[in-house]
Amino acid sequence: MMKLYYSPGACSLGIHVLLEEIGKPFEAVRISTREGAHLTPEYRAINPKAKVPALALEDGRVVTEYPAISFYLARSNPEAGLLPAGLDGEIACLSLLEYITGTVHPMGFTRQFRPSRFARDKEDEARVIADGKAAAQEYVELLARQIAGPWAFGEVYTVADPALFFIEQWCRRAGIEMPGALAAHHQRMLDRPAVQRALAREAA
């Protein structure tokens, strides 16, 4: 059985949703980053990067980094149809995942949630938070313009949608106004049973 190492409310929520969508058995292992559980020797033995998510496979291998886990799950479960059609569609999907996890996540939201990582000192944290909030607003407006239909890539639900979802959840947490297309996408995600199951487990 696969094991998902996640922290409640972190970006790992998107992978949690993907696993629920696929429907195969998995174990969800809580690693609270707020409590520093990701920094323990026990977790570093699983993922030396000390990050979530991490996905331990049945054969003992561990997949790390959000886009890589997303693509592994999509490619290893083709019946779930979680990638856009064709090479161009896959590249567009990977590009969006990289933008969300490599730019929107750290520059827009980590700056707000963990300003000490970016601030020169305690007094500088207010500036870092303000910069993150302004950047996040700009980023989500761009993301909203890229939504091609009910889902990120039109009529087909893909691995990009749970990635958008964790950003949407963070918008709500940070008080970032979501443009109409993003807010509508967020509600469609909340209506999905897989999302509801993942949120319930993370809240337990």
C-alpha positions in Angstrom: 0.0 0.0 0.0 1.2 3.5 -0.8 1.9 6.0 2.0 1.3 9.7 1.7 3.2 11.9 4.1 1.3 15.1 4.5 0.8 18.1 6.7 -2.7 19.4 7.3 -3.4 22.5 5.2 -0.1 22.3 3.3 0.3 21.9 -0.4 0.2 18.1 0.2 -3.5 18.5 0.3 -3.5 18.5 -3.5 -1.8 15.1 -3.6 -4.2 13.9 -0.9 -7.1 14.8 -3.2 -5.5 13.0 -6.2 -5.1 9.8 -4.2 -8.8 10.0 -3.2 -9.7 10.6 -6.9 -7.8 7.5 -8.0 -9.5 5.4 -5.4 -6.7 2.9 -4.7 -5.9 2.1 -1.0 -3.3 4.3 0.6 -2.2 5.2 4.1 -2.1 8.9 5.0 0.7 9.7 7.5 0.4 13.0 9.2 3.7 15.0 9.5 2.8 18.3 11.0 5.2 21.0 9.7 3.9 23.4 12.3 5.1 21.1 15.0 8.4 20.5 13.2 7.7 16.8 12.5 9.3 17.2 9.1 12.6 18.0 10.7 12.9 14.9 12.8 15.6 12.2 11.9 12.7 9.7 11.4 11.1 11.7 8.6 14.4 12.8 7.1 15.2 9.1 6.7 12.1 9.0 4.4 12.6 12.3 2.7 16.0 14.0 3.3 14.6 17.2 1.9 12.4 17.5 5.0 9.4 18.5 3.0 5.9 17.3 2.3 4.4 15.8 0.3 6.3 12.6 0.0 4.8 9.4 -1.5 6.2 6.0 -0.5 5.5 3.3 -3.0 4.7 -0.3 -2.4 8.2 -1.3 -3.4 9.8 1.1 -0.9 10.8 3.8 -3.3 9.9 7.4 -2.3 8.7 10.0 -4.8 9.1 13.6 -3.7 8.3 17.1 -5.2 4.7 17.9 -6.0 4.8 17.9 -9.8 6.7 14.6 -9.9 4.2 12.9 -7.5 1.3 14.3 -9.6 2.8 12.9 -12.8 3.7 9.6 -11.2 0.1 9.1 -10.0 -1.4 10.2 -13.4 0.9 8.0 -15.5 0.7 4.9 -13.2 -3.1 5.2 -13.2 -4.0 6.0 -16.8 -7.6 4.7 -16.3 -8.2 7.8 -14.1 -7.6 10.1 -17.1 -5.8 12.8 -15.0 -3.6 14.3 -17.8 -4.6 16.4 -20.8 -4.4 14.6 -24.1 -1.2 14.5 -26.1 2.3 15.7 -25.5 1.4 19.4 -25.8 -1.4 18.9 -23.2 1.0 17.2 -20.8 3.6 19.9 -21.2 1.0 22.6 -20.6 -0.1 20.8 -17.5 3.5 20.4 -16.2 4.1 24.1 -16.9 1.1 25.1 -14.8 2.1 22.7 -11.9 5.6 24.2 -11.9 4.3 27.7 -11.8 2.0 26.9 -8.9 4.6 25.1 -6.9 7.7 27.0 -7.9 6.4 30.6 -7.9 2.9 31.1 -6.5 3.5 28.8 -3.5 6.8 30.3 -2.2 6.7 33.9 -3.5 3.0 34.5 -2.8 2.1 32.4 0.2 5.1 31.2 2.0 6.1 34.8 2.4 2.8 35.4 4.2 2.7 32.2 6.2 6.4 32.0 7.1 7.8 35.5 6.7 10.9 34.8 8.9 12.3 32.8 6.0 12.5 35.9 3.9 12.8 38.8 6.4 16.1 40.4 7.4 14.9 40.6 11.0 11.7 40.6 13.0 10.9 44.2 12.1 11.2 43.3 8.4 8.4 40.7 8.5 5.6 43.1 7.9 7.2 44.2 4.6 7.7 40.5 3.6 4.0 39.7 4.3 2.8 42.7 2.4 5.0 41.8 -0.6 3.7 38.3 -0.5 0.1 39.4 -0.4 0.5 41.7 -3.3 2.3 39.0 -5.3 -0.3 36.4 -4.5 -3.1 38.7 -5.7 -1.2 39.1 -9.0 -0.6 35.4 -9.3 -4.2 34.3 -8.7 -5.5 36.8 -11.3 -3.1 35.2 -13.8 -4.2 31.7 -12.8 -7.9 32.7 -13.2 -7.3 33.8 -16.7 -5.7 30.4 -17.6 -8.7 28.3 -16.5 -10.2 27.0 -19.8 -13.6 25.8 -18.6 -15.0 24.1 -15.6 -11.5 22.7 -15.0 -8.1 24.0 -15.6 -7.8 22.4 -19.0 -11.5 22.6 -20.0 -13.9 19.8 -19.6 -11.3 17.2 -18.4 -10.4 17.1 -14.7 -6.6 16.7 -14.4 -3.8 16.8 -11.9 -3.7 20.6 -12.3 -7.1 21.0 -10.5 -6.0 19.8 -7.0 -2.9 22.0 -7.3 -5.2 25.0 -8.0 -7.3 23.9 -5.1 -4.6 24.1 -2.5 -3.8 27.6 -3.7 -7.5 28.5 -3.5 -7.7 27.2 0.1 -4.7 29.4 0.9 -6.4 32.4 -0.7 -9.3 31.9 1.7 -6.9 31.5 4.6 -4.8 34.6 3.7 -7.8 36.8 2.8 -6.8 37.0 -0.9 -9.7 37.8 -3.2 -10.2 35.1 -5.8 -11.3 36.3 -9.3 -14.6 34.8 -10.4 -13.2 31.9 -12.5 -11.0 30.8 -9.6 -13.8 31.1 -7.0 -16.1 29.1 -9.2 -13.4 26.4 -9.7 -12.9 26.3 -5.9 -16.6 25.7 -5.3 -16.6 22.9 -7.9 -13.7 21.3 -6.1 -15.4 21.5 -2.8 -18.4 19.7 -4.3 -16.3 16.7 -5.3 -16.5 13.7 -2.9 -12.8 13.1 -3.1 -12.1 16.6 -1.9 -14.5 16.2 0.9 -12.9 13.0 2.0 -9.4 14.5 2.0 -10.5 17.6 3.9 -12.3 15.5 6.5 -9.2 13.3 7.1 -6.9 16.4 7.4 -9.3 18.0 9.9 -9.6 14.9 12.1 
